[in-house]
Amino acid sequence: MIAIVDYGLGNVLNVKRAIEYLDYDVVLSRDLDVLSKADTLILPGVGHFKDAMQTIKSYHLDHYLKVTPQPIIGICLGMQLLYERSAEGEVEGLGLLPGQIFPINTSYTVPHLGWNTLQSPSEALNHDVYFVHSYQAPMDENVIAYASYGTDIPAIVQHQQYTGIQFHPEKSGNNGLIILKAALEGGFSNVKTMASH
């Protein structure tokens, strides 16, 4: 079973439909008893980092997410919440991935909105996918795919049992479904990072 952490921010129904399309049992919940029974947790999110962390804390989900051994897949803002902190509101994140989220520094228009091509050592990840975001994660040893937008923007990160997907797989058509399925099947632990390429 896949559990989508339903803390009130994010287009959770579209994510749920995408996972159901891939033939997984999926539930939306913020109940710790339900979440604890899941094989994998999905942390979605759109909006502001500070608001999201405040809401997660208000439901007492932050401690659980920090200590559970379950795989966690963060999508869009959900990926950013996995990091230590964000310049957006100067607030601490979950601290499951090292580094800080910061504004996209590019001569191009921000937000980074629309389709862009992933670049990765794994050809299976080199797809066009749909982005909507103004902040980004650091380009570090956990990045396994990135997009170029006047600067390099991490698109998929993998560290231990944590996977981050910056784009919206549920809005990326078949390409997004392929990548979401790969993430649900165990992440990308066999994919070389950009640092090792």
C-alpha positions as a Markdown table, in Angstrom:
| # | Residue | x | y | z |
|---|---|---|---|---|
| 1 | Met | 0.0 | 0.0 | 0.0 |
| 2 | Ile | 1.1 | 3.5 | -0.8 |
| 3 | Ala | 0.1 | 6.3 | 1.6 |
| 4 | Ile | -0.1 | 10.0 | 0.5 |
| 5 | Val | 0.5 | 12.2 | 3.5 |
| 6 | Asp | -2.6 | 14.4 | 3.4 |
| 7 | Tyr | -1.6 | 17.6 | 5.3 |
| 8 | Gly | -3.8 | 19.9 | 3.2 |
| 9 | Leu | -1.3 | 21.4 | 0.7 |
| 10 | Gly | -0.9 | 19.9 | -2.7 |
| 11 | Asn | -2.9 | 18.4 | -5.6 |
| 12 | Val | -3.2 | 15.1 | -3.8 |
| 13 | Leu | -6.1 | 13.8 | -5.9 |
| 14 | Asn | -4.1 | 14.0 | -9.1 |
| 15 | Val | -1.2 | 12.3 | -7.5 |
| 16 | Lys | -3.6 | 9.6 | -6.1 |
| 17 | Arg | -5.1 | 9.1 | -9.5 |
| 18 | Ala | -1.6 | 8.7 | -11.1 |
| 19 | Ile | -0.6 | 6.0 | -8.5 |
| 20 | Glu | -3.9 | 4.2 | -8.9 |
| 21 | Tyr | -3.4 | 4.2 | -12.7 |
| 22 | Leu | -0.1 | 2.3 | -12.0 |
| 23 | Asp | -2.2 | -0.4 | -10.2 |
| 24 | Tyr | -1.1 | 0.4 | -6.6 |
| 25 | Asp | -3.4 | 0.5 | -3.6 |
| 26 | Val | -3.2 | 4.0 | -2.3 |
| 27 | Val | -4.7 | 6.0 | 0.5 |
| 28 | Leu | -4.8 | 9.6 | 1.5 |
| 29 | Ser | -4.2 | 10.0 | 5.2 |
| 30 | Arg | -2.7 | 12.0 | 8.0 |
| 31 | Asp | -3.5 | 9.3 | 10.6 |
| 32 | Leu | -0.2 | 7.8 | 11.9 |
| 33 | Asp | -1.7 | 4.4 | 12.3 |
| 34 | Val | -2.6 | 4.3 | 8.6 |
| 35 | Leu | 0.7 | 5.8 | 7.5 |
| 36 | Ser | 2.7 | 3.3 | 9.5 |
| 37 | Lys | 1.1 | 0.4 | 7.5 |
| 38 | Ala | 2.2 | 1.8 | 4.2 |
| 39 | Asp | 5.1 | 0.3 | 2.1 |
| 40 | Thr | 6.0 | 3.8 | 0.9 |
| 41 | Leu | 5.0 | 7.4 | 1.9 |
| 42 | Ile | 4.3 | 10.1 | -0.7 |
| 43 | Leu | 4.9 | 13.7 | 0.5 |
| 44 | Pro | 3.2 | 16.0 | -2.0 |
| 45 | Gly | 3.0 | 19.8 | -1.8 |
| 46 | Val | 2.5 | 23.1 | -3.6 |
| 47 | Gly | 2.7 | 26.5 | -2.1 |
| 48 | His | 5.1 | 28.0 | 0.5 |
| 49 | Phe | 7.7 | 26.0 | 2.5 |
| 50 | Lys | 6.9 | 27.8 | 5.7 |
| 51 | Asp | 3.1 | 27.2 | 5.5 |
| 52 | Ala | 3.7 | 23.5 | 4.7 |
| 53 | Met | 6.1 | 22.9 | 7.6 |
| 54 | Gln | 3.7 | 24.7 | 10.0 |
| 55 | Thr | 0.8 | 22.5 | 8.8 |
| 56 | Ile | 2.9 | 19.3 | 9.0 |
| 57 | Lys | 3.8 | 20.3 | 12.6 |
| 58 | Ser | 0.2 | 21.1 | 13.5 |
| 59 | Tyr | -0.7 | 17.5 | 12.6 |
| 60 | His | 2.3 | 16.2 | 14.6 |
| 61 | Leu | 3.6 | 14.6 | 11.4 |
| 62 | Asp | 7.1 | 16.1 | 11.5 |
| 63 | His | 8.5 | 13.8 | 14.1 |
| 64 | Tyr | 7.0 | 10.7 | 12.5 |
| 65 | Leu | 8.4 | 11.6 | 9.1 |
| 66 | Lys | 11.9 | 12.2 | 10.6 |
| 67 | Val | 12.2 | 8.8 | 12.3 |
| 68 | Thr | 10.2 | 6.3 | 10.2 |
| 69 | Pro | 12.3 | 3.8 | 8.2 |
| 70 | Gln | 9.7 | 3.8 | 5.4 |
| 71 | Pro | 10.8 | 5.0 | 2.0 |
| 72 | Ile | 9.5 | 8.6 | 1.4 |
| 73 | Ile | 9.0 | 10.2 | -2.0 |
| 74 | Gly | 8.7 | 14.0 | -1.9 |
| 75 | Ile | 7.1 | 15.6 | -4.9 |
| 76 | Cys | 7.5 | 19.3 | -5.9 |
| 77 | Leu | 7.3 | 21.2 | -2.6 |
| 78 | Gly | 7.3 | 17.8 | -0.9 |
| 79 | Met | 10.9 | 17.2 | -2.2 |
| 80 | Gln | 12.0 | 20.6 | -0.8 |
| 81 | Leu | 10.5 | 19.8 | 2.6 |
| 82 | Leu | 12.9 | 16.8 | 2.8 |
| 83 | Tyr | 15.9 | 19.2 | 3.1 |
| 84 | Glu | 17.3 | 20.9 | 6.2 |
| 85 | Arg | 15.9 | 24.3 | 5.7 |
| 86 | Ser | 14.7 | 26.8 | 3.1 |
| 87 | Ala | 15.5 | 30.4 | 2.4 |
| 88 | Glu | 11.7 | 30.8 | 1.7 |
| 89 | Gly | 10.6 | 32.0 | 5.2 |
| 90 | Glu | 14.0 | 31.0 | 6.7 |
| 91 | Val | 12.4 | 27.9 | 8.2 |
| 92 | Glu | 13.7 | 24.4 | 9.1 |
| 93 | Gly | 12.6 | 21.5 | 7.0 |
| 94 | Leu | 12.5 | 17.8 | 7.9 |
| 95 | Gly | 16.3 | 17.5 | 7.6 |
| 96 | Leu | 16.2 | 14.1 | 5.8 |
| 97 | Leu | 18.4 | 15.4 | 2.9 |
| 98 | Pro | 21.4 | 17.6 | 3.5 |
| 99 | Gly | 21.4 | 21.2 | 2.3 |
| 100 | Gln | 19.3 | 24.3 | 1.9 |
| 101 | Ile | 16.5 | 25.2 | -0.5 |
| 102 | Phe | 17.2 | 28.6 | -2.2 |
| 103 | Pro | 15.7 | 30.8 | -4.9 |
| 104 | Ile | 16.4 | 29.8 | -8.5 |
| 105 | Asn | 19.2 | 32.1 | -9.7 |
| 106 | Thr | 18.8 | 32.5 | -13.4 |
| 107 | Ser | 18.4 | 35.1 | -16.1 |
| 108 | Tyr | 15.3 | 33.2 | -17.3 |
| 109 | Thr | 11.8 | 34.0 | -16.1 |
| 110 | Val | 11.0 | 32.6 | -12.6 |
| 111 | Pro | 9.0 | 30.6 | -11.8 |
| 112 | His | 10.4 | 27.7 | -13.8 |
| 113 | Leu | 7.1 | 26.9 | -15.4 |
| 114 | Gly | 6.4 | 24.3 | -18.1 |
| 115 | Trp | 8.1 | 21.4 | -19.9 |
| 116 | Asn | 11.9 | 20.8 | -19.6 |
| 117 | Thr | 14.1 | 17.9 | -20.4 |
| 118 | Leu | 15.8 | 15.8 | -17.7 |
| 119 | Gln | 19.5 | 15.1 | -18.0 |
| 120 | Ser | 20.9 | 12.1 | -16.2 |
| 121 | Pro | 23.6 | 9.4 | -16.5 |
| 122 | Ser | 20.6 | 7.1 | -16.8 |
| 123 | Glu | 19.1 | 7.4 | -20.2 |
| 124 | Ala | 15.8 | 5.9 | -18.8 |
| 125 | Leu | 15.3 | 9.2 | -17.0 |
| 126 | Asn | 16.0 | 11.6 | -19.9 |
| 127 | His | 12.4 | 12.6 | -20.4 |
| 128 | Asp | 10.5 | 15.9 | -20.9 |
| 129 | Val | 8.6 | 16.6 | -17.7 |
| 130 | Tyr | 6.5 | 19.5 | -16.3 |
| 131 | Phe | 7.9 | 21.9 | -13.7 |
| 132 | Val | 6.3 | 24.7 | -11.6 |
| 133 | His | 8.6 | 26.1 | -8.9 |
| 134 | Ser | 10.6 | 29.2 | -7.9 |
| 135 | Tyr | 13.0 | 27.6 | -5.4 |
| 136 | Gln | 15.5 | 24.7 | -5.9 |
| 137 | Ala | 17.6 | 22.2 | -4.1 |
| 138 | Pro | 21.4 | 22.2 | -4.3 |
| 139 | Met | 23.3 | 20.4 | -7.0 |
| 140 | Asp | 25.1 | 17.9 | -4.9 |
| 141 | Glu | 26.1 | 14.2 | -4.8 |
| 142 | Asn | 22.4 | 13.1 | -4.3 |
| 143 | Val | 21.3 | 14.5 | -7.7 |
| 144 | Ile | 20.6 | 11.8 | -10.3 |
| 145 | Ala | 18.7 | 14.0 | -12.8 |
| 146 | Tyr | 18.6 | 17.7 | -13.4 |
| 147 | Ala | 17.1 | 20.2 | -15.8 |
| 148 | Ser | 18.9 | 23.2 | -17.4 |
| 149 | Tyr | 17.2 | 26.6 | -17.0 |
| 150 | Gly | 20.0 | 29.1 | -17.3 |
| 151 | Thr | 21.3 | 27.2 | -14.3 |
| 152 | Asp | 21.3 | 23.5 | -13.3 |
| 153 | Ile | 18.2 | 22.6 | -11.3 |
| 154 | Pro | 18.0 | 19.2 | -9.4 |
| 155 | Ala | 15.0 | 17.3 | -10.7 |
| 156 | Ile | 15.4 | 13.9 | -9.0 |
| 157 | Val | 17.4 | 13.3 | -5.9 |
| 158 | Gln | 18.1 | 10.0 | -4.0 |
| 159 | His | 19.6 | 9.6 | -0.6 |
| 160 | Gln | 19.1 | 6.4 | 1.5 |
| 161 | Gln | 15.4 | 5.7 | 1.5 |
| 162 | Tyr | 14.5 | 9.2 | 0.4 |
| 163 | Thr | 13.6 | 10.2 | -3.1 |
| 164 | Gly | 12.8 | 13.8 | -4.2 |
| 165 | Ile | 11.0 | 14.6 | -7.5 |
| 166 | Gln | 11.0 | 18.4 | -8.2 |
| 167 | Phe | 8.7 | 18.3 | -11.2 |
| 168 | His | 5.1 | 17.1 | -11.3 |
| 169 | Pro | 5.0 | 13.5 | -12.5 |
| 170 | Glu | 1.2 | 13.6 | -12.3 |
| 171 | Lys | 1.2 | 16.4 | -14.9 |
| 172 | Ser | 4.0 | 15.0 | -17.1 |
| 173 | Gly | 1.9 | 12.5 | -19.0 |
| 174 | Asn | 3.4 | 9.0 | -19.7 |
| 175 | Asn | 6.9 | 10.3 | -19.0 |
| 176 | Gly | 5.9 | 11.2 | -15.5 |
| 177 | Leu | 4.2 | 7.9 | -14.9 |
| 178 | Ile | 7.3 | 6.0 | -16.0 |
| 179 | Ile | 9.4 | 7.9 | -13.5 |
| 180 | Leu | 6.8 | 7.7 | -10.7 |
| 181 | Lys | 6.6 | 3.9 | -11.3 |
| 182 | Ala | 10.4 | 3.6 | -11.0 |
| 183 | Ala | 10.4 | 5.6 | -7.8 |
| 184 | Leu | 7.6 | 3.4 | -6.3 |
| 185 | Glu | 9.5 | 0.2 | -7.3 |
| 186 | Gly | 12.4 | 1.1 | -5.0 |
| 187 | Gly | 13.7 | 4.4 | -6.1 |
| 188 | Phe | 16.8 | 5.0 | -8.1 |
| 189 | Ser | 19.5 | 3.5 | -5.9 |
| 190 | Asn | 21.1 | 1.8 | -8.9 |
| 191 | Val | 21.4 | 5.1 | -10.9 |
| 192 | Lys | 24.7 | 6.9 | -10.7 |
| 193 | Thr | 24.6 | 10.4 | -9.3 |
| 194 | Met | 25.7 | 13.4 | -11.3 |
| 195 | Ala | 28.7 | 13.6 | -9.0 |
| 196 | Ser | 29.9 | 10.1 | -10.0 |
| 197 | His | 29.3 | 10.8 | -13.7 |
